[in-house]
Each structure stands twice: as structure tokens, then as C-alpha cells.
């Protein structure tokens, strides 16, 4: 549990607080396409969280699992989680804990549409440039 002098309690549980170090680990795993490991890292952050941070972590986790499913040829799992994850992320600010949430939502939507266009039989043909990454907004 964080002590009062290490965390601003006015922002506890919100997207405005300082990000935990594990979030950077999850971002690195996500961007290295280590989606299962990212899922595990995010799950540790998500469990026990409330409010917008719960939606944020669960949304990121679901997008990571969607990509894991895509990589493993699970069309239905990928397509469904590429819808549900962004739905959760739309509940939080465009930037949360320094992550560009709006960009991830947009990129996940583009990927989902591409998968729906290709269909299950051709899902492996998706343009690799459409695979989302986690970004920090430019100042």
C-alpha cells in the first residue's frame, strides 16, 4: 500500500496519478509483441483496482489478449476483444497514466475493421503496420 508521501491521495485511483513502474513494463511487453506477458503484468495492476483505472487496465489487457489471439489464429477471440477492450478504454480520458488511450482506441478499431474485411481464412494477411502499439502523447 502506498504511503501518503509517495502518492498524491487527491488523485488516487484516477488517470492523473503517477504511473506505477509495472505499467512501463507492460508497455514495453506490448510494443515488443509479448502480449501474453503484457496480459500477466496488466492483470497484476488491474486486480483490486477501482473506477477509471480498473477500466483502463482491463481495456489495455483486453487489447493485448486480442493481439495474442490474432497471432495464434483465433479470429473470434481477436475480433471480440478488439471491440470490448476499446469500449472500456472509451470510459477513461484520452490520456491515462501517460498512455495515449485515444490513439490505441483508434488503432484497435482500424485493426478490427481490417480483420473483419479479411475474414477468418485470411486474418494472417493483415498489414503488420496496423498492429497497435502503446504510445505516450507528444508534449
CORUR-V108390 format. One record per residue. N is the residue number from 0. D_CENTER is the distance of its C-alpha to the mean C-alpha in Angstrom with 1 decimal. Layout:
N_D_CENTER, N_D_CENTER
This chain:
0_24.2, 1_24.1, 2_27.5, 3_28.3, 4_29.0, 5_25.7, 6_23.5, 7_24.4, 8_24.8, 9_24.9, 10_21.2, 11_20.3, 12_17.4, 13_16.3, 14_14.0, 15_17.1, 16_17.7, 17_17.5, 18_14.3, 19_15.2, 20_15.9, 21_13.6, 22_10.5, 23_12.2, 24_12.7, 25_9.1, 26_8.6, 27_11.8, 28_11.1, 29_8.2, 30_10.6, 31_13.5, 32_12.2, 33_12.6, 34_9.9, 35_12.1, 36_12.7, 37_9.1, 38_9.0, 39_12.3, 40_11.4, 41_8.7, 42_11.2, 43_13.8, 44_12.2, 45_11.5, 46_15.0, 47_17.5, 48_15.4, 49_16.6, 50_16.1, 51_13.4, 52_11.7, 53_11.7, 54_10.0, 55_7.4, 56_6.8, 57_7.4, 58_5.2, 59_1.9, 60_5.1, 61_6.4, 62_4.9, 63_5.8, 64_8.9, 65_9.6, 66_10.1, 67_12.0, 68_14.1, 69_14.7, 70_15.9, 71_18.2, 72_19.6, 73_18.3, 74_18.3, 75_18.2, 76_15.3, 77_13.2, 78_14.6, 79_14.2, 80_10.5, 81_9.9, 82_11.8, 83_10.9, 84_7.1, 85_8.1, 86_11.1, 87_9.7, 88_7.9, 89_11.4, 90_13.0, 91_12.0, 92_13.5, 93_12.7, 94_12.1, 95_11.0, 96_12.0, 97_12.6, 98_9.2, 99_10.0, 100_8.0, 101_10.9, 102_10.7, 103_7.2, 104_8.6, 105_11.8, 106_10.9, 107_9.3, 108_12.5, 109_14.7, 110_13.6, 111_14.2, 112_17.5, 113_18.5, 114_18.1, 115_20.1, 116_22.7, 117_23.1, 118_23.1, 119_22.8, 120_25.8, 121_24.5, 122_20.7, 123_21.1, 124_22.6, 125_19.5, 126_19.7, 127_17.7, 128_17.2, 129_14.9, 130_12.3, 131_9.3, 132_8.9, 133_7.4, 134_10.5, 135_12.6, 136_14.9, 137_18.4, 138_21.0
